[in-house]
Amino acid sequence: MPTLYYAGPLFTDAERLWNSTNAVHLRAQLPHWTVLMPQEFCATFDTGGNGKPDFGQVYNSCISHLTQATVILAILDGADADSGTCFEMGYAAARNIPLIGLRTDWRPAEDGAGNCMLTRSCRLVVKSINEAVTELIRFS
């Protein structure tokens, strides 16, 4: 069964809502895939009810899930991509895990598409979740 790791920012309510919406869509369109969402598996790492995660557990869990991935979908929106996403992309590139970038942001960046180190580590960069699904189907 193919496994998708969804790498993206997850720190604001808006980011988590968008990620959740994307996860529902991905799971509906890719029913034979496992979709790994860090915001789902990291949400349980609260240390003592203070609302702050145990970042050691977050790191270890993300690495463990990254190693299970067949492909990674990386969110590249923003003037600069999320730093955690950048790390996950570097990890994936070093381990030869295929990357698909998703950039819905219409603002141009240094090379017109986003940070060149990130976009060039991707097999391709798509502009919508539907386009991402189309490309992910090719991996199954």
Beta strands, then each sheet from edge to edge (+ up, - down):
strand 1: 3-7
strand 2: 34-36
strand 3: 71-75
strand 4: 99-102
strand 5: 124-126
sheet 1: 2+ 1+ 3+ 4+ 5+
end
